[in-house]
Amino acid sequence: MNKTGGEGAPDSSSQSRQSTLSISVLMAFALPSFVGSLMQGPTGGILTGIYAKHFGLSLSLIATVMLVCRLFDAFTDPLIGYLSDRTRSRFGRRKPWIVAGTALTIPAVYLLYAPPEGIGGTYFLVFYSLAFLAWTMTEIPTTAWFTELTGDYTDRARIVTYRTVVALIGALAFLAVPQLPIFETTEMTPEVLRFVAICVAFLLPVAVAIAVFKVPNGAVVGSAEPTSMRDLWASLKVNRPFQIFCLVFAVGGMAGGMNGALFFLYMDTHLLLGDKISLLLLPGVLLTLLAMPLWLAIIKKYGKQRAWATGAAISAVIGPLIVLLDPGPDALIPVLILSSFATLAGGAVAVAPAAMLADVIDYDILKSGSSRAGSFFAVFTLLAKANVALGGALAFIIIDLFGYDATSKVHSSTEVFGMNLAYVFIPTLLFLPAIWLIWHFPIDERRQSIIRRRIESLAERAARREADSETP
C-alpha cells in the first residue's frame, strides 16, 4: 500500500477532524448546486420538449442528437476524470477543472437555451454537446472532491444531503421562473429558458468562487501518483461493488431517462396541463426539501442502500397510477398528489448513490493503493448519462413509432398507448431489478468502516517506513 499523500493530507486524527466539517464549509461546497439545479432544470425533458414544440425539431432527430452526445461523452468523461486525478497544482487536483468548466458553461448554456430563429439539428447537437461537456468538467471533479473531504460513512451522506437541499432550492427557483410577472404565460417557453441562461451567467461565477476559496482541497488517502488507464481498467474489472453499482444504473438509469425525457410532452400534450408544469413539480420539490433530514436519519439508522431501495420502490409503485387519469383540468389534483409522493420518495435517490459510490472508491483504494476518485466518478457518470440518454432516445423512438404528434393536443388511442408504454410501463419494469440490486448492495456501514480502518492503518505503516528509511 502506498503512503498517504496529496494536498491537505490528514494526520493521525484525520477521521475526527474530517467528521466535523463546519456548516459554513458545507454550505460553500453546496452553493454551486443551487445554480446547477436552476441551470439543469430544463434538461429533464423540458429542453427537448421545447425544441420539439417551439423550434420544430422532429422526435427522431432529437433522439439521434441525444445518442450522438452520449457517444461524445464516452470519450470526454473518462478523459476528464483521468486528467483530474493526474492534475497537480497549488490549488489542488479538482479546483482548476471546476473553474475551467464554469468558464465554458456560461456561453454554452446561453447559446443552448437562447437559440436564434431558424436553428436546426446541427445547432442543437453542437451546443447540447458543449453544455454537457462543460457540466462534466465541473461535476466529475466536484464529486471526486467531496470524497476527499471526509472518509466517514455518515458524514459523506451529510455532505450529499447539504448539496441536495441546496440543489432542491435551486429547483424551486427554476420552477418559480415561469410565475414571474415578466412573462405572458406560466408555461415553460423559450423565453423562460433565455431568462434562466442570463441568471446562470451572473450567479454561477460567484457561487463557484465562494466554493473554491472557502472549501479546502481535502486529503488524498492512498497514492496520489498518476496511474495508467490500463491499471484503472484492471481495477474496474475486479471491483465487484462497482460492477453492481453500474448495473443498477444500467437498468434504473434507462428507466429514469425514458420517464424524464417524456415528462414535458406527457404533461403538456397528453394530459393538457402544460400551463401547470411548474405547479405540478413545486409541491414535490418542497416536500423533498422538508424530508431531507428524515432521509438522512433513515440512512444513519438503516444504511444507504436500504434507504435508496425503499425510496425507489415507493416511486415505482406510485408512478403507474398516472395512466388512470383522463386528460384535462380534472387531472391536475391527482397528478399533484402522485408527483408529490413520487418526488418525496425519490429524496433518498438524491442522497444515497453518490455517498455509496464514495464507499466503492474506498474499496478500490484498499485493493490498489491508488486514489482515483475522478476516474471512478467519470466512468459512473458516463454510464449514467449514456443510459439516461439511451432511455430518452428509446422513449422518443417508441412514441414516434406509434405516430405520436408532439405539436397536437388531440391523440388517438394508439398514440396514447405508445406514450404510456414509453413513459410508464417500460420504466416501471426496468426499475424492479434495480431495486433488488440496491437492497443487496455488498458495502454497508460496518464493511465501509473496516475498509477505512485498513486503508488508514496501511497508510500509517507506509509513512512510518518512509520516516525510518530517511532517518540517518
N, C-alpha and C positions, 0 to 999 in steps of 0.2 A: 504493500500500500504506500502510495506516495504521500509526502508530507502535506499538511495543511498549508495553503498559500493563498496569494492573491490579495486584492485590496481589502483593507479592513479586516484582516484575519483575526479570529477570536482568540482570547486567552483561555486559560483553563476554566474560567467561569462563564464562558460564552453562552451556555444554554440559559442560565438565569438572566443574563443581560438581554439576550435575544427575545425572551418571553415577556419583556416589559417595554415593548415599543410604545412610545408616548402617543397619545391621541393626536397631537399636532403632527407627528410624523406620519401616522396612519392616514390622516386627512389629506396631508400634502401628497402622499403617494396615490391616494384615490382620486384626487381632484381632476386629473385629465380624463378620468372615466365619465365625468359629467358631460364634458364636451364630446367625448367619443360616443356616448349614448345619444346625445342630441343629434350628432352628425350621422350616425349609422342607423338611426331610427327608420329612415325611408327605405333602407335596403331590405327590410323584412317583408318583401312583397309589394310595398308601395311604389318604390322606384320603378320596378319593371312594369307594374300595372299602369303607372302614369306614362311611361314610354310607349306602352301598347295603346292606351286610350287617347292620349293627347298628341302624341307625335307619330302615330300611325305605324309603328314597327309591328311586324307580324309576330305571332306567338312562336312560330318555328324559328324565326330569326333571333328572337330573344333567347330561346333555348340554346341555339348554336353559340351565341356570344358567351353565355354562362359557361358552357363546356370549354370553349377556347380559352377563356380567362383562367379556368382551373388548370388547363394544360400549361399555361404560362406560370401559374403558381407552383406547379410541380418542379420547375427549375428554380424559381426565386426563393421560395420558402425555405428549403433545406440550405440553400446558399447563405441566406441572411442569418439563419440560426448558427451555422458553422462559422461564419465570419464574426458573428457576435461573440462566440466563445473564444475566438482567437484574438480579438481586439485587445490591445494593450495601450492604455493612455493614462494620463494623470487624472482623468475623470472617470476611470473605471472601464469595464467592458461594455456596459449596456447604454450608458447615457449618450455617447456620441451618436449611436444609431437612432435613439429616440428623438434627438434634436434634428437629425437629418430627415427622418421620416415626417416629422412635423412640418419642416420646410416644404416638402413635396406635397403633403396632404392639402394644404391651403389652395393652391391653384388647381390641383386635380379635382377636388370636391366642387369648387366653384364651376369649373367647366362641365362637370358631370351633372350637377344639379341645376345649372342655369344655361342650358344649351341655346344656341341661336336658332332662328327659324330654318326649317328645311333640312334638318340633320337626318342622317341615315344610319345604317347598321355599322359602317366603319367608324363614325364618330362615337357611337355608343360603345363599341368594342375597345377603342383606344383609351377613352377616359374611364370606362368601367374598370379596365385592367390597371390603369395607372393609379386609380384611387385605392384599389385593393393592394397594390404593391406598397403604396405609402403607408397604409394601415398595418401591413405586415412588418414594415421596418420599425414601427413603434410597438406593436402588440407583442411580438415574439420576444424582443429584449426586455420589455416591461414585465412580462410574465416570468421570464427567467430570473429577472432581478428580484422578484418577491421571494423566490425560493432561497435566495442568498441572504435575505433579511432575517430569517429565523429557521431553525430546524425543528421546532416544536410542533407536534401533530395538531393540537387545538389552535395554537397561535396562527398557523397557516390558514386555518378556516376563518379565524378572526380577521386577518388581512383581506381575504377574499370577500368576507362579509362587508367590510367597510367599502371596498371597491364596488360591490354590488349595490349597496344602499345609495352611494353617490351616483352610480350609473342609473338607478331607478329614478332618482330625482331628475337626471338629465332626460330620461324617457318622458317623465311628466312634463318637462319643459317643451319637449318636441310635440307632445300631444296638445299642449296649450297653444301652440303657434297658430293653428287654423282658427282658433277662437278670438284672436286679436281683431280689434275693430278696423284695422287697416285692410282687411280682406273682405271681398264682397260676399263670400260664402264661407261655410265652415268645413267644406270638403278639402281633401288633400289634392292640391293643384300644383302646377309648375311654379306658381308664384310663391307658394309655401316653401318649396324646395329652394328657390332662389334666396328667400329670407334666411333660411337655415344656413345656407352657404356663407352668407355675409356674417352671420353671428359667429360661425366657426372661425372665420378669418381673423376676428378680433379676440375671441376668447381662448382659442387653443394655444397660441404662443404664451399667454400669461399663465395658464394652468400648467403647462409643461415646464416653464421656467421655475415656478414655485416648487414643483416636484424635484427637479434636477438639483436645485440649490439647497433644498431643505432635507431631503432624504439621503442617508448615507449609501455608499456603494454596496454594502453588505459584505459577507465573508464567503470566500471560496473554500469549501471543505473538500479535500481531495486535491489532486494535482491540477494546477491552473495552466500547466503546459499544454500547447496545442496537440491534438490528436488527429490522426488521418481519418478521411471518410471511410476507409476500409475498416479501421478499428471501430468506428461508430456503427457501421453496418453489422459487424460481427457481434457487437453488444446487443443490438436490436434483435438479432435472431435468437439469442438465448435468454432474453428478458421476458419471461412468461407473463408477469403482471402487465407489462407494457403491451404485449400482444393482445391480452384480454381487453385492456382498456381501449385499444384501437378497434377491436372487433365490436365493442359496444357502439362506437361512433360510426362504424361501417354500416350498421343497420339502423341505429337510432338517428344518426345524422341524416341519412337519406329520408327517413320519415319526417324529421323536422324540416328538411329542405322542401319537400313536397307541400307540407302544410303551410310553411311560411311564404313560399312563392305565390301561392294562390289566395292568401288571406284577403288582399285588397280586392281582387276580382270577385271572390266569393261574397264578400260583404256588399260590394258596390253593385255588381251587375247581376248577381243571383238573388241575394236577399233584399236588394234595393235599399240598403242602409248607407250608401256612400257618404251622405252628409253627416252621418253619425259615427264615423270611424274613430275619431278622437274620443268621443264619448264612450264608445264600446271598450276601448283599451284603458281608459282612465281609472275606473274602479279597480280593475285587476292589478294595475301597477301600484295604486295606493295600498291595496290590501297586502300585496307582496312586500312593500316597503315596511308596513307596520308589523308584518310577520317575520321579518328577518331575525330579530332577537330570538323568536321561538325556534326557527330552523337552526340557529347556532346552538341553542340549548339542546335540541334533539341530536345534533351532531356530537356534542360533548358527551351525551349520555349513551347514545346507541351506535355512534360511528358514522362516518361519512357515507359509506356505501348503503347502509340501511336507510338513512335519510333520503338519499338520492333515489333509491329504488322505490321507496314509498311515495315520494312526490311524483315520480314518473308514472307509477301505477294509477294514482288518482287521476292524473291528466288523461291517461289512456281510457279510463272508464267514462269520464265526463265528455270527452271530445265527440264521440259518435252521436251523442244525443242531438246534435245540431241538425242532423238530417231530418228530424221530425218536424222541423219548423217550415211554415209556408212563407214565401216572400211577402214583404210589405211591412208597414209600420208596426203591426202586431208582433212581429218577430223581435222588436227592439229589447223589450224587458227580458224575455227568455235568453237572448244572446248575451245580454249584460250579465245575467246570473251565471250562465255556463262559462263565459270567458273569464269572469272574475275568479271563479273557483279553480279553473284550469291554470290560470296565471299564478294564483296563490300557491297551488301545489307545486308549480314549477320553480318556486323560490329555492328549493333545495338543489335543483339543477343548475342554478346560477352560482352556487357556492361550492358544492362538493367536488365537481370534476377537476377544477384547477388545483384545489388543495390535494386531491388524490394523486394527480399527476406529479406533484412535487414529491410525494412519498415514493412514487415509482422511480423518480430520478435518484433518490437516496439509495434505492436498491442497486441502481447502476453504479453509483459511486462506490458502494461496498464491493461489488463484483469486479469493477475495472480499475478503481483508484483514480478515475478522471472525472472532472467537473464539466459536464456537457449539457447543462440545462437548456441553453439556447437551441442546440441541435435537437434535443428531445422535443421541446415545445414546437420547433419548426416542423418536425415530422408529424406530430399530432395535429398541428394547425392545418397543415396541408391535407391530411386525411379528412379532417372535419370539414374544411371548406370544400374539398372535392366531392364529398358525399352530399353535403348540403346543395351544392351546385348541380350534381347529378340528379338528386331528388327533385330540385326545382325544374331542371330541364325535362326530366321524365314527366313531371306534372303538366308542363305546358304541352308536351308532345301528346299526352293522353287526351287532354281536353281538345286539342286541335284535331286529333283523330275522330273524336266524337262530334266534330263540327261546331264547337263552342265559339260563339261570336262575342268577342270582348267589347265591341262597340255597341252592342244591343242590350236592352234590358228585358227582352222577351225571348224565352228559350223553350225549345221543345223538350219533351221528356227524355229523349236520347241525350241532348246536351246536358241536362241536369244530372242524369245518371253518370255521365263522364266526369262532370265536375265533382260529384260526391265520391266517385271512385278514387279520383286523384287527391282530393282534399281530405277525405275522412277514412275510407275503408282500407286502402293500401297502407297509409301511415300507421293506422292502429295495429294492423297485423305485424308490421315491422317493429313496433315498439315492444311487443311481447317478449321476444328472445333477448332484447337488450336489457329489459328489466331483470330477467333471470340472471344474466351475466353480472349485472351490477350487484345484486344481492349476494352473490357468491364470490365477490372480489377477494383475492387472497391476502391483501395487506390491510390489516385493521390497526387500531391504535397500539395494541400490545406489540404486534410484529414491527410496526414502524419505530417504536421506541427502542426495541432491541437493535434494529438496523442502525439507528443513530448512535447508540452507545458503542457499537462495534466500530463504526466509522471514526468516531472521536477518539476511541482507545487506540486504534491503529495509527491515527494521525499523531497522537501524542508520543507513541513509541518511535515513529519515524523522526519526529522533531528531536527527541532525546538522543537518538542515534546520530543525527547530524551534529547536535551540540557536542556529543562525546568525540566525534571524529575531528571537530575543529579545535578541541582542547589540546594544547601542546603537551 
